Amino acid sequence: MLKETRFARSAQGLKNSRTLAVTAMFVALNVTLDLLNLRIQLTPDLRIGVGFLANAMIGMLFGPVPAMTAGAACDILGWLVNPGGGGYFPGFTVTAILAGMVWGIFLFEKKPAFLRCLAARLTISLLLNICLNNVWKFIYFGKAYTAASFFVSVGKNLLLLLPEALLLFACAKLVDKLANRIFIHR
């Protein structure tokens, strides 16, 4: 008999009304935080957006499949309620889906640990934010996207890596503690 994978177990959660309700709440929280532009300002030009925490918590609580679905929903709904950044581009939705997968792979069915949070954040920062998102920006903006923009993205992601990982770890510990009290059997 084949062992059920974490992806299969997390996909089963999409049939659970509690999973759907909590996921919808986190999606709404993510979209609201981004819409209200709530961020932690480190310097005038360097700030941490906290919307990613909502999707990371979906990945931690329910796994990669609900987090991937939520990533797509957050990106599309976020653009619908605040299209100020320009036209819709599906590449960024792909990035959001992949980020949900990363959160689920690193955090689902595991106790929160700083190194795991750091590894998840590092994977998203390097592979998705720096590599993939810069490809999308080059496709979207064309020649208007410069090498300087790429290096600013690299610097920003590397500078924010540790503070975001610490914030993620603190949030994961809190949500894990609350989830164990509320859900009893997670």
C-alpha positions as CSV (number, residue, x, y, z in Angstrom):
1,M,0.0,0.0,0.0
2,L,1.3,3.4,-0.9
3,K,2.0,5.9,1.8
4,E,-0.2,9.0,1.6
5,T,1.9,12.1,0.9
6,R,1.6,15.4,2.7
7,F,0.2,16.9,-0.5
8,A,-2.6,14.3,-0.5
9,R,-3.3,14.8,3.2
10,S,-3.4,18.6,2.7
11,A,-5.6,18.2,-0.4
12,Q,-8.1,16.3,1.8
13,G,-8.4,19.5,3.9
14,L,-10.1,21.2,1.0
15,K,-13.2,19.0,1.9
16,N,-13.2,20.2,5.5
17,S,-15.3,23.2,6.3
18,R,-13.0,24.3,9.1
19,T,-10.0,24.3,6.8
20,L,-12.0,26.4,4.2
21,A,-13.3,28.8,6.8
22,V,-9.9,29.5,8.4
23,T,-8.2,29.6,5.0
24,A,-10.8,32.2,3.8
25,M,-10.1,34.2,7.0
26,F,-6.4,34.2,6.4
27,V,-6.9,35.2,2.7
28,A,-9.1,38.1,3.8
29,L,-6.4,39.1,6.4
30,N,-3.7,38.9,3.7
31,V,-5.7,41.1,1.2
32,T,-6.6,43.5,4.0
33,L,-3.1,43.9,5.3
34,D,-1.8,44.5,1.7
35,L,-4.7,46.9,0.9
36,L,-4.1,48.9,4.1
37,N,-0.4,48.9,3.3
38,L,0.4,47.7,6.8
39,R,4.2,47.2,7.0
40,I,7.0,47.3,9.5
41,Q,9.2,50.3,8.4
42,L,12.8,49.5,9.0
43,T,14.3,52.5,7.2
44,P,12.6,55.0,4.8
45,D,13.2,52.7,1.9
46,L,13.2,49.3,3.6
47,R,10.0,47.8,5.0
48,I,8.5,44.4,5.7
49,G,5.1,43.7,4.4
50,V,3.3,41.3,6.8
51,G,0.7,39.8,4.4
52,F,3.0,36.9,3.7
53,L,2.5,35.7,7.3
54,A,-1.2,34.8,6.6
55,N,-0.3,32.6,3.7
56,A,2.6,31.0,5.7
57,M,0.1,30.2,8.5
58,I,-2.2,28.5,6.0
59,G,0.7,26.4,4.8
60,M,1.6,25.5,8.4
61,L,-1.9,24.6,9.5
62,F,-3.3,23.0,6.4
63,G,-0.4,22.1,4.1
64,P,0.7,23.0,0.6
65,V,-2.5,22.5,-1.4
66,P,-4.7,24.9,0.6
67,A,-1.7,27.3,0.8
68,M,-1.3,27.2,-3.0
69,T,-5.0,27.8,-3.5
70,A,-4.9,30.7,-1.0
71,G,-1.8,32.1,-2.8
72,A,-3.7,32.3,-6.0
73,A,-6.8,33.8,-4.3
74,C,-4.7,36.4,-2.4
75,D,-2.9,37.5,-5.6
76,I,-6.0,37.8,-7.7
77,L,-8.3,39.3,-5.0
78,G,-5.5,41.7,-4.0
79,W,-5.2,42.9,-7.5
80,L,-9.0,43.2,-7.9
81,V,-9.4,45.4,-4.8
82,N,-6.2,47.4,-5.5
83,P,-5.2,47.4,-9.1
84,G,-3.0,50.5,-8.6
85,G,0.2,48.6,-9.4
86,G,-0.9,48.2,-13.1
87,G,-2.6,45.5,-15.1
88,Y,-3.0,42.0,-14.0
89,F,-0.1,39.7,-14.8
90,P,-0.5,35.9,-14.2
91,G,3.2,35.4,-13.6
92,F,2.9,36.9,-10.1
93,T,0.0,34.5,-9.4
94,V,2.2,31.6,-10.3
95,T,4.8,33.0,-7.8
96,A,2.1,33.2,-5.1
97,I,1.0,29.6,-5.8
98,L,4.6,28.4,-5.6
99,A,5.1,30.4,-2.4
100,G,2.1,28.6,-0.9
101,M,3.7,25.3,-1.9
102,V,7.0,26.2,-0.2
103,W,5.2,27.3,3.0
104,G,3.3,24.0,3.1
105,I,6.4,21.9,2.4
106,F,8.5,23.5,5.1
107,L,5.9,24.1,7.8
108,F,3.0,21.6,7.5
109,E,2.8,18.9,10.2
110,K,5.9,20.2,11.9
111,K,6.5,22.1,15.1
112,P,7.6,25.7,14.4
113,A,11.4,25.9,14.4
114,F,13.5,28.9,13.5
115,L,15.8,27.1,11.1
116,R,12.8,25.7,9.2
117,C,11.2,29.2,9.0
118,L,14.5,30.6,7.8
119,A,14.9,27.9,5.2
120,A,11.3,28.6,3.9
121,R,11.9,32.3,3.8
122,L,15.3,31.8,2.1
123,T,13.8,29.6,-0.6
124,I,11.0,32.1,-1.3
125,S,13.4,35.0,-1.3
126,L,16.0,33.5,-3.6
127,L,14.0,31.3,-5.9
128,L,10.7,33.2,-6.1
129,N,11.3,36.8,-5.2
130,I,14.8,37.3,-6.7
131,C,14.8,34.8,-9.6
132,L,11.2,34.2,-10.8
133,N,9.7,37.6,-9.9
134,N,12.5,39.4,-11.7
135,V,11.8,37.3,-14.8
136,W,8.1,38.3,-14.6
137,K,9.1,42.0,-14.1
138,F,11.4,41.8,-17.2
139,I,8.5,40.3,-19.2
140,Y,6.0,42.8,-17.9
141,F,8.0,45.9,-18.1
142,G,10.4,45.0,-20.9
143,K,13.3,47.4,-21.5
144,A,12.0,49.7,-18.7
145,Y,13.2,47.0,-16.3
146,T,16.9,47.6,-15.6
147,A,19.8,45.8,-14.1
148,A,19.7,48.3,-11.3
149,S,16.1,47.2,-10.4
150,F,17.4,43.6,-10.2
151,F,20.2,44.5,-7.8
152,V,17.8,46.5,-5.6
153,S,15.6,43.4,-5.5
154,V,18.5,41.2,-4.5
155,G,19.7,43.6,-1.8
156,K,16.2,44.1,-0.4
157,N,15.5,40.4,-0.2
158,L,18.8,39.6,1.4
159,L,18.5,42.4,4.0
160,L,15.0,41.4,4.9
161,L,15.7,37.7,5.1
162,L,16.5,37.5,8.8
163,P,13.9,40.0,10.1
164,E,11.2,38.2,8.1
165,A,12.3,34.8,9.3
166,L,12.2,36.0,12.9
167,L,8.8,37.5,12.4
168,L,7.6,34.3,10.7
169,F,8.9,32.1,13.6
170,A,7.3,34.3,16.3
171,C,4.0,34.2,14.4
172,A,4.2,30.5,13.7
173,K,4.8,29.7,17.4
174,L,1.8,31.9,18.4
175,V,-0.5,30.4,15.8
176,D,0.6,26.9,16.6
177,K,-0.2,27.4,20.2
178,L,-3.6,28.9,19.5
179,A,-4.4,26.2,16.9
180,N,-3.7,23.5,19.4
181,R,-6.0,25.1,21.9
182,I,-8.8,25.9,19.4
183,F,-8.7,22.9,17.1
184,I,-7.7,20.4,19.8
185,H,-6.6,17.8,17.2
186,R,-4.9,19.6,14.3
